[in-house]
Structure formats: structure tokens, C-alpha cells
Amino acid sequence: MKPYLIMEWNDTKTEAKGWLCIHNLVKGAAGGGIRMHPSVTRQEVERLALGMAYKYNAIESETTGGCKGGIVYDSRMPDAYDVLKRYIIAMRPYVDLGLGIGSDLGTSYDDILKIFEELGMGYPQTYSQTAMDDFRKGQQAVMDFQDQRIDGFLVNDMVTGYGVAFAADEAWSFVENKKAEKGSAIIQGFGCVGASCAAKLTDMGYTVTGIADAKQFVYCEKGLDIHKLISSKDKYGVMDLSRIQHDYEVTENSKWLDYPCDILIPAALEDVINASTAHQVRASLVVEGANIPTSAEGDKILIEKKIDVVPDFIANMGAIRFFDRVGFSLIDFTKEAVVADIDGIARKNVRKIFEESRRTGEYQRTIAKRLFAPSVQDEPDFKGEYV
């Protein structure tokens, strides 16, 4: 299936540029976040949109296809918010048709909601969705959740990371050469996904021995104090170790593959496990907290090394499962229901692909792509035909 639509945007006030890719529409709707990073490319945005299409199938959505936005710009620049706003203005005709755009690497959902409010846009919804009582109630519940916390994390900041942790826990039960009841983990990336994943893994009894952020790699064989490291983070998600007492080994952030662990969790950029780095992976299990962190060449090497993998659209689906289930009033509007629902779908899908892999010997990503391939390509919803 080819992408339904790809648009290029060039900023009028900076050198920023970007793209919007709608891979497919289901009942007139598609969903996906906006990524802002200097390395963003059109090909990356297209791959991410395809990944979202797989992800919506994996969460059992019957209402949404996959899309993605990407902006080539440094999100730490003082005018990044204005750049994001101009991008959304350019894409507004599609958002007004019901394109559910949210946050991704380098953007925040709070900023996107603020821009919607400034522009008088309201929450994205298709013509059909405006007539659904359950949808209206669900969208209000989503808004009500924005200021609530679970285990100290804002709900929107923890849903994806917890899903990654649940997926890792379920997959670990299938690893045949594991030496411990609960293994050790190294996480690359310490934003919302990496931090909440690390916290939940620790709560479940795993030992997080290494964390890499944009500045450094921190390692301790006995285990890191995750909550202390979270408390040290600055506004960009970088650990400021001068704020805490520690005896950790600290080195360059590129060294995260130099240390052994049982579970490796790339939770930041794309293609970090590639032809040059995949040989360095020393884990039994890779759980993809980031979107598309493994290249095609990296996959070939992981297969050769017989390393198990939980693909990104299986592992990091927590946020869109939350927006889908709550947004359409499909679960109770409680924090306990949100966590239990993400736990359930993560484990269900991991079991499905790992049981098939153990039965057939196929690579887990091959199985997942076959099981969750997008097949629906609807038209935009102009007449309310999907009520």
C-alpha cells in the first residue's frame, strides 16, 4: 500500500522545512505525532507514518490509520514553538478534516494543544466523529487526564514507556538462555519514554544498569537509582549529575552498546542499530522503545546473532492505545483502567509474535509485519458517512 498523501512545507522565517505523510485513512481518520529534530528526512517521515499504520492495527483500532509529521529543526532553539505553530498552520486543512496529530521526539503534546487553542482549532475530529456521543465524552476524558499523574509521571508522559516495560517483561519470559528471573537492562534515551520505562522495569524487579541521554552514558553494574536520575533531569531531559551524589561510571553517550545487558531498549532516535552498530549488541533481547530504531541492515545482523526483538509498533504503542481507548470511551476513565489496558494489549501482542516465532523459527518483526499489515485505505470524511 502506497502512502495516501505526502506534503512538503518550507518555513517562511527560518531554514526549517518539514513533511506530513498520511499513510492511510480509516473511516476518514489518521493519527500520528510531529517529530522535530535536525536529522529529520522525508524518508524517515514516510517510514514513521507506515509504522503508525502498523501500530493502529496492533492496538486493534477500527477507526484510525497512520500518519506522521516531521520538521527539520532543533527543538532546543528559542523559536522552536513558533516554527511548530507555523507548521501546524500549514497543515491545518488536514487537521480540520480530523487528522489526529500529536507529539513525538522534540515536541510536546501540551504545546500542540496550546497551538490548537491559539488558532481556535479545537480537538481534531472527523465530520462523523462530531456526531458521536462516546467520542465527545472520550475526548473530554483525554483532556481531563492531561494534568493527572501515575506514579509521579503525567499520564501522557508514562503511557508509552509503561507499554515498553510491559512488552519487555512479557518477551523476557520467552528468552530461552536467560540466567536470572529478572534481567538487566540498558536504555538509550531518557526522555518521557526512556524514563518511565526505566522506572516501571525497576518496579517490576529488573536491574537498569545503563542509561544514555543526549549528553552521556551512565552505568552501574549493581543498578542505577532511576528515580534519583529522573530528579536530576533538566528541561531537555538530560541528566545533570552535579545535582545528585553517585558513584556511577560516566562516559560518552555513544558507549551504550559497549556494555553487556540482558535487555537492550533503544528509546530515542531512528536507525541506531544499523550495519555499523548491530554487531556490538550484547543483549539477548532488543525491545524497541523508539520508532524505527533498527535499520534493515541492522535487522539482518540481529537475525544472524539470534537476538530476539520486540518491534517498535508492538512495544511503544501505549500512547495511541490510550488515545484510542479513552478517546472513544472504550474503557473506564480511571488511571487504573488505563494502565491495565496498556499492560493487557502489550502482553497479548508479544505473546502472539513470540509463540509464532518459537513455533516456526521466523524473526519476530517478520511475523508482526504479516499479522498487523495495514489494508484499509478510506477517503476523507466529508459527509459523515462513518457514523
C-alpha positions as CSV (number, residue, x, y, z in Angstrom):
1,M,0.0,0.0,0.0
2,K,1.4,3.4,-1.0
3,P,1.1,6.5,1.2
4,Y,-2.1,8.3,0.6
5,L,-0.6,11.8,0.8
6,I,2.8,13.4,1.3
7,M,3.2,17.2,1.7
8,E,6.3,19.3,1.9
9,W,6.5,22.5,3.9
10,N,9.1,25.2,3.9
11,D,9.2,27.8,6.7
12,T,8.9,31.4,5.7
13,K,11.0,32.8,8.5
14,T,13.8,30.2,9.1
15,E,15.5,27.5,7.3
16,A,13.2,24.9,8.8
17,K,11.4,22.5,6.5
18,G,9.1,19.6,7.0
19,W,6.7,17.0,5.7
20,L,3.3,15.5,6.5
21,C,2.7,11.9,5.4
22,I,-0.7,10.3,5.7
23,H,-0.1,6.6,5.0
24,N,-3.7,5.5,5.2
25,L,-7.1,6.8,6.3
26,V,-9.6,4.5,8.2
27,K,-13.1,5.9,8.4
28,G,-11.6,9.2,7.3
29,A,-9.1,9.5,10.2
30,A,-5.4,9.0,10.7
31,G,-3.2,9.7,13.7
32,G,0.5,10.3,14.5
33,G,2.9,12.7,16.1
34,I,5.1,15.5,14.9
35,R,8.8,15.0,15.2
36,M,11.3,17.9,15.4
37,H,15.0,17.2,15.0
38,P,17.8,18.5,12.8
39,S,18.2,15.0,11.3
40,V,14.6,14.5,10.1
41,T,14.2,13.4,6.5
42,R,11.3,12.9,4.2
43,Q,12.1,9.1,4.0
44,E,12.1,8.9,7.8
45,V,8.6,10.6,8.0
46,E,7.3,8.1,5.4
47,R,8.7,5.2,7.4
48,L,7.2,6.6,10.6
49,A,3.8,7.0,9.0
50,L,3.9,3.4,7.8
51,G,4.9,2.4,11.3
52,M,1.9,4.2,12.7
53,A,-0.4,2.3,10.3
54,Y,1.0,-1.0,11.6
55,K,0.7,0.3,15.2
56,Y,-3.0,1.2,14.9
57,N,-3.7,-2.3,13.6
58,A,-1.7,-3.7,16.5
59,I,-3.8,-1.8,19.1
60,E,-6.9,-3.2,17.4
61,S,-8.2,0.2,16.3
62,E,-11.1,0.2,13.9
63,T,-11.2,3.9,13.5
64,T,-7.8,5.3,12.6
65,G,-5.0,5.0,10.0
66,G,-1.4,6.1,10.3
67,C,0.3,9.5,9.7
68,K,3.4,11.3,10.8
69,G,4.8,14.8,10.7
70,G,8.4,15.8,10.7
71,I,10.2,19.1,11.0
72,V,13.9,19.6,10.3
73,Y,14.8,21.9,13.2
74,D,16.5,21.9,16.6
75,S,13.7,21.7,19.2
76,R,16.1,23.5,21.7
77,M,16.1,26.7,19.7
78,P,14.2,29.5,21.4
79,D,11.9,29.9,18.4
80,A,11.0,26.2,18.1
81,Y,7.5,26.8,19.3
82,D,6.9,29.4,16.6
83,V,8.3,27.0,14.0
84,L,5.9,24.3,15.2
85,K,3.0,26.7,15.1
86,R,3.7,27.7,11.5
87,Y,4.0,24.1,10.5
88,I,0.6,23.4,12.1
89,I,-0.9,26.4,10.3
90,A,0.3,25.0,7.0
91,M,-1.2,21.6,7.8
92,R,-4.4,22.9,9.3
93,P,-6.7,22.0,6.4
94,Y,-5.9,18.3,7.1
95,V,-6.1,18.7,10.8
96,D,-9.6,20.3,10.4
97,L,-10.6,17.2,8.5
98,G,-9.8,15.1,11.5
99,L,-6.1,14.4,11.3
100,G,-5.1,13.5,14.8
101,I,-1.6,14.9,15.2
102,G,0.2,14.7,18.5
103,S,3.7,14.9,19.8
104,D,6.8,12.9,19.1
105,L,10.6,13.4,19.6
106,G,11.3,17.1,20.1
107,T,7.7,18.3,20.5
108,S,5.3,18.2,23.5
109,Y,1.6,17.5,23.5
110,D,1.0,20.5,25.8
111,D,2.5,22.8,23.1
112,I,0.4,21.3,20.4
113,L,-2.8,21.6,22.4
114,K,-1.8,25.2,23.2
115,I,-1.3,26.0,19.5
116,F,-4.7,24.4,18.7
117,E,-6.3,26.8,21.3
118,E,-4.4,29.8,20.0
119,L,-5.6,29.1,16.5
120,G,-9.2,28.4,17.6
121,M,-9.0,24.9,16.1
122,G,-10.4,22.7,18.8
123,Y,-9.6,19.0,19.1
124,P,-9.1,17.2,15.7
125,Q,-12.1,15.2,14.7
126,T,-13.7,14.0,11.5
127,Y,-17.2,15.0,10.4
128,S,-18.6,11.7,11.6
129,Q,-16.9,11.8,15.0
130,T,-18.6,15.1,15.8
131,A,-21.9,13.3,15.9
132,M,-20.7,10.5,18.3
133,D,-21.6,11.0,21.9
134,D,-19.0,8.5,23.0
135,F,-16.3,10.3,21.1
136,R,-17.2,13.7,22.6
137,K,-17.2,12.1,26.1
138,G,-13.9,10.4,25.4
139,Q,-12.2,13.5,24.1
140,Q,-13.1,15.3,27.3
141,A,-11.7,12.5,29.3
142,V,-8.5,12.7,27.4
143,M,-8.3,16.4,28.3
144,D,-9.1,15.6,31.9
145,F,-6.2,13.2,32.0
146,Q,-3.6,15.7,30.9
147,D,-3.0,17.0,34.4
148,Q,-3.2,13.7,36.2
149,R,-0.2,11.7,37.3
150,I,0.5,8.0,37.6
151,D,3.5,7.0,39.9
152,G,4.6,10.6,39.7
153,F,4.5,10.8,35.9
154,L,2.0,12.8,33.9
155,V,-0.3,10.3,32.2
156,N,0.7,11.4,28.7
157,D,4.4,11.0,29.7
158,M,4.1,7.5,31.0
159,V,1.7,5.6,28.8
160,T,4.3,4.7,26.1
161,G,7.2,3.9,28.5
162,Y,5.0,1.7,30.6
163,G,3.9,-0.2,27.5
164,V,7.5,-0.7,26.5
165,A,8.2,-2.1,30.0
166,F,5.2,-4.5,29.9
167,A,6.3,-5.7,26.5
168,A,9.8,-6.3,27.7
169,D,8.6,-8.2,30.7
170,E,6.4,-10.5,28.6
171,A,9.1,-11.0,26.0
172,W,11.7,-11.8,28.7
173,S,9.6,-14.8,29.7
174,F,10.3,-16.3,26.3
175,V,14.1,-15.8,26.2
176,E,15.5,-19.3,26.5
177,N,19.0,-18.5,27.6
178,K,18.1,-16.1,30.4
179,K,20.2,-16.6,33.5
180,A,18.0,-14.7,36.0
181,E,14.4,-14.4,36.9
182,K,14.5,-10.7,36.1
183,G,17.4,-9.5,33.9
184,S,19.4,-6.3,33.5
185,A,18.5,-3.5,31.0
186,I,20.3,-0.7,29.3
187,I,18.2,2.1,27.9
188,Q,19.3,4.5,25.2
189,G,17.2,7.7,25.6
190,F,16.0,9.2,28.8
191,G,13.0,11.3,27.7
192,C,9.4,10.5,28.7
193,V,9.6,7.0,27.2
194,G,13.0,6.0,28.5
195,A,12.5,7.5,32.0
196,S,9.0,6.0,32.6
197,C,10.1,2.6,31.1
198,A,13.2,2.5,33.4
199,A,11.0,3.3,36.4
200,K,8.5,0.6,35.6
201,L,11.1,-2.0,34.9
202,T,12.7,-1.2,38.3
203,D,9.4,-1.6,40.0
204,M,8.9,-5.0,38.4
205,G,12.3,-6.2,39.7
206,Y,14.6,-5.6,36.7
207,T,18.0,-4.0,37.2
208,V,18.6,-1.0,35.0
209,T,22.4,-0.8,34.7
210,G,22.8,1.8,32.0
211,I,21.1,5.0,30.7
212,A,22.2,7.1,27.7
213,D,20.9,10.5,27.1
214,A,21.8,13.3,24.7
215,K,24.9,14.1,26.7
216,Q,26.3,11.0,28.4
217,F,26.1,7.3,29.3
218,V,25.7,6.4,32.9
219,Y,26.5,2.9,34.1
220,C,26.5,0.9,37.3
221,E,26.6,-2.9,37.3
222,K,24.7,-3.1,40.6
223,G,21.9,-1.0,39.2
224,L,21.1,2.7,38.9
225,D,18.9,4.7,41.2
226,I,16.4,5.6,38.4
227,H,14.2,7.9,40.5
228,K,17.3,9.9,41.6
229,L,18.4,10.2,38.0
230,I,14.9,11.3,36.9
231,S,15.0,14.0,39.6
232,S,18.3,15.3,38.1
233,K,17.0,15.9,34.6
234,D,16.9,19.3,33.1
235,K,14.1,20.7,30.9
236,Y,15.7,19.0,27.8
237,G,15.6,15.5,29.5
238,V,19.4,15.5,30.1
239,M,20.7,14.2,33.4
240,D,22.6,16.8,35.5
241,L,24.7,14.5,37.7
242,S,26.0,17.5,39.6
243,R,22.6,17.6,41.3
244,I,23.0,14.2,42.9
245,Q,25.5,12.1,44.8
246,H,26.6,9.0,42.9
247,D,29.4,6.6,42.2
248,Y,28.4,5.7,38.7
249,E,30.7,5.3,35.7
250,V,30.0,8.2,33.3
251,T,31.3,8.2,29.7
252,E,30.3,9.3,26.2
253,N,26.7,8.7,25.2
254,S,27.8,6.7,22.2
255,K,29.2,3.9,24.5
256,W,25.8,2.4,25.3
257,L,26.5,-0.6,23.2
258,D,29.8,-1.3,24.8
259,Y,28.3,-2.8,27.9
260,P,26.6,-6.1,28.4
261,C,23.0,-6.5,29.5
262,D,20.1,-8.9,29.1
263,I,17.6,-6.4,27.6
264,L,18.6,-3.5,25.3
265,I,16.0,-0.8,24.8
266,P,16.7,1.9,22.2
267,A,14.2,4.7,23.1
268,A,15.4,7.8,21.2
269,L,16.4,8.1,17.6
270,E,15.9,6.0,14.5
271,D,18.4,3.6,12.9
272,V,20.7,3.5,15.9
273,I,21.1,-0.3,15.5
274,N,22.5,-0.5,12.0
275,A,25.1,-2.1,9.8
276,S,27.9,-0.5,11.9
277,T,26.5,-1.0,15.3
278,A,24.4,-4.2,15.4
279,H,27.4,-6.4,15.8
280,Q,28.0,-4.7,19.1
281,V,24.7,-5.7,20.6
282,R,25.4,-8.0,23.6
283,A,21.8,-8.5,24.8
284,S,19.5,-11.5,24.4
285,L,16.5,-9.3,23.7
286,V,16.0,-5.9,22.0
287,V,12.8,-4.0,22.8
288,E,12.2,-1.1,20.5
289,G,11.0,1.9,22.6
290,A,11.8,4.3,19.8
291,N,10.2,4.4,16.4
292,I,12.3,2.6,13.7
293,P,15.5,2.3,15.8
294,T,16.7,-0.7,13.7
295,S,17.7,-0.4,10.1
296,A,17.2,-3.2,7.5
297,E,20.9,-3.9,7.7
298,G,20.8,-4.0,11.4
299,D,17.9,-6.5,11.3
300,K,20.0,-8.9,9.2
301,I,22.7,-8.9,11.8
302,L,20.3,-9.4,14.7
303,I,18.8,-12.4,12.9
304,E,22.3,-13.8,12.4
305,K,23.1,-13.3,16.1
306,K,19.8,-14.9,17.1
307,I,18.7,-12.0,19.1
308,D,15.0,-11.7,19.9
309,V,13.3,-8.4,19.1
310,V,10.0,-6.8,20.1
311,P,9.3,-4.4,17.1
312,D,8.5,-0.8,17.8
313,F,4.9,-0.9,16.8
314,I,4.3,-3.7,19.3
315,A,6.4,-2.2,22.1
316,N,5.7,1.5,22.0
317,M,2.0,1.7,21.3
318,G,1.0,2.9,24.8
319,A,0.1,6.4,23.8
320,I,-2.0,5.7,20.8
321,R,-3.8,2.8,22.7
322,F,-4.6,5.4,25.4
323,F,-5.9,7.9,23.0
324,D,-7.9,5.3,21.1
325,R,-9.4,3.5,24.1
326,V,-10.1,6.6,26.2
327,G,-10.9,8.8,23.2
328,F,-13.7,6.6,22.0
329,S,-15.0,5.7,25.5
330,L,-13.9,2.1,25.2
331,I,-12.5,1.8,28.8
332,D,-13.3,3.3,32.1
333,F,-11.9,6.8,32.7
334,T,-9.6,5.8,35.5
335,K,-5.9,5.7,35.9
336,E,-6.1,2.0,36.9
337,A,-8.0,1.1,33.8
338,V,-5.5,2.9,31.5
339,V,-2.5,1.1,33.0
340,A,-4.3,-2.3,32.9
341,D,-5.4,-1.8,29.3
342,I,-1.9,-1.0,28.1
343,D,-0.5,-3.9,30.1
344,G,-3.0,-6.3,28.5
345,I,-2.6,-5.3,24.8
346,A,1.3,-5.2,25.1
347,R,1.4,-8.7,26.6
348,K,-1.2,-10.1,24.2
349,N,0.7,-9.0,21.1
350,V,4.1,-10.0,22.4
351,R,2.8,-13.5,23.2
352,K,1.3,-13.7,19.8
353,I,4.5,-13.0,17.9
354,F,6.8,-14.9,20.2
355,E,4.7,-18.0,20.3
356,E,4.6,-18.0,16.5
357,S,8.4,-17.3,16.4
358,R,9.1,-20.2,18.7
359,R,6.9,-22.5,16.6
360,T,8.2,-21.5,13.1
361,G,11.6,-20.0,13.8
362,E,10.7,-16.8,12.0
363,Y,12.0,-13.5,13.1
364,Q,9.6,-11.6,15.3
365,R,9.5,-8.5,13.1
366,T,8.6,-10.6,10.0
367,I,5.7,-12.1,11.9
368,A,4.5,-8.8,13.3
369,K,4.5,-7.2,9.9
370,R,2.5,-10.0,8.5
371,L,-0.1,-10.1,11.3
372,F,-0.6,-6.3,11.5
373,A,-0.1,-5.1,7.9
374,P,-2.4,-2.1,7.1
375,S,-5.0,-2.9,4.5
376,V,-7.7,-0.2,4.7
377,Q,-7.5,3.0,2.6
378,D,-10.6,5.1,3.0
379,E,-11.4,8.6,1.7
380,P,-11.6,11.8,3.8
381,D,-14.8,12.1,5.7
382,F,-16.8,15.0,4.1
383,K,-20.3,13.7,4.6
384,G,-20.4,11.9,8.0
385,E,-20.8,8.5,6.3
386,Y,-18.8,6.7,9.1
387,V,-21.3,7.4,11.9
